[in-house]
Amino acid sequence: MQTETATATQTRTKMFLDIPTAAELAGFSIRHFRRIIEEDNIPIVQIGRKFFILGRDFNNWETSKRAKRPMHAM
């Protein structure tokens, strides 16, 4: 269990996360996560043909998502 948590934390602190990886970490499908990016105005960066989320922006979004979640859902 510790290894999974450590690996997920290391992945989230990477400088760039591609959309499929970020969606998997967040627990959403790629399509749904793209919608979340639009609705929550998560900044994205395009490098070549691929789109990425900065690790710090993903962490900020995830922290704000947790803060908005009702206590009984945790």
VMD Tcl script that draws the C-alpha trace (Angstrom):
set ca {
  {0.00 0.00 0.00}
  {2.80 2.42 0.85}
  {4.46 1.78 -2.50}
  {1.30 2.70 -4.45}
  {0.92 5.94 -2.49}
  {4.58 6.83 -2.90}
  {4.46 6.15 -6.64}
  {1.30 8.23 -7.09}
  {2.85 11.11 -5.13}
  {6.03 10.97 -7.21}
  {4.01 10.97 -10.42}
  {1.98 13.99 -9.31}
  {5.10 16.01 -8.58}
  {6.44 15.59 -12.12}
  {6.73 18.82 -14.00}
  {4.23 17.82 -16.72}
  {1.40 15.29 -16.71}
  {-0.17 14.27 -19.99}
  {-3.98 14.31 -20.01}
  {-4.45 10.50 -19.89}
  {-2.09 10.18 -16.91}
  {-3.71 13.08 -15.06}
  {-7.17 11.62 -15.72}
  {-6.10 8.23 -14.36}
  {-4.59 9.80 -11.24}
  {-7.77 11.80 -10.68}
  {-9.94 8.72 -11.18}
  {-11.82 9.93 -14.24}
  {-12.07 8.88 -17.86}
  {-10.02 10.95 -20.28}
  {-13.16 12.40 -21.84}
  {-14.63 13.42 -18.48}
  {-11.33 14.86 -17.31}
  {-11.10 17.01 -20.44}
  {-14.50 18.41 -19.48}
  {-13.23 19.09 -15.96}
  {-10.22 20.93 -17.42}
  {-12.60 23.22 -19.33}
  {-15.06 23.76 -16.46}
  {-12.44 24.31 -13.74}
  {-10.13 26.33 -16.02}
  {-7.13 24.12 -15.32}
  {-4.23 25.57 -17.31}
  {-2.81 23.31 -20.00}
  {0.36 23.51 -22.07}
  {0.69 22.25 -25.63}
  {4.01 20.74 -26.64}
  {3.92 19.55 -30.21}
  {0.63 17.74 -30.64}
  {0.23 16.72 -26.99}
  {-1.39 18.61 -24.15}
  {-0.03 18.61 -20.61}
  {-0.98 19.87 -17.17}
  {1.73 21.23 -14.93}
  {2.19 19.05 -11.86}
  {1.64 22.01 -9.53}
  {-1.62 22.93 -11.31}
  {-2.83 19.34 -10.97}
  {-1.96 19.35 -7.27}
  {-3.71 22.71 -6.77}
  {-6.83 21.44 -8.55}
  {-6.82 18.22 -6.56}
  {-6.44 20.11 -3.27}
  {-9.32 22.43 -4.12}
  {-11.42 19.42 -5.17}
  {-10.84 17.80 -1.78}
  {-11.72 21.04 0.03}
  {-15.09 21.22 -1.79}
  {-15.96 17.55 -1.16}
  {-18.51 16.96 1.63}
  {-17.07 15.39 4.76}
  {-19.28 12.27 4.60}
  {-17.92 11.42 1.13}
  {-14.37 10.97 2.42}
}
mol new
graphics top color blue
foreach p $ca { graphics top sphere $p radius 0.5 }
foreach p [lrange $ca 0 end-1] q [lrange $ca 1 end] { graphics top cylinder $p $q radius 0.2 }
display resetview
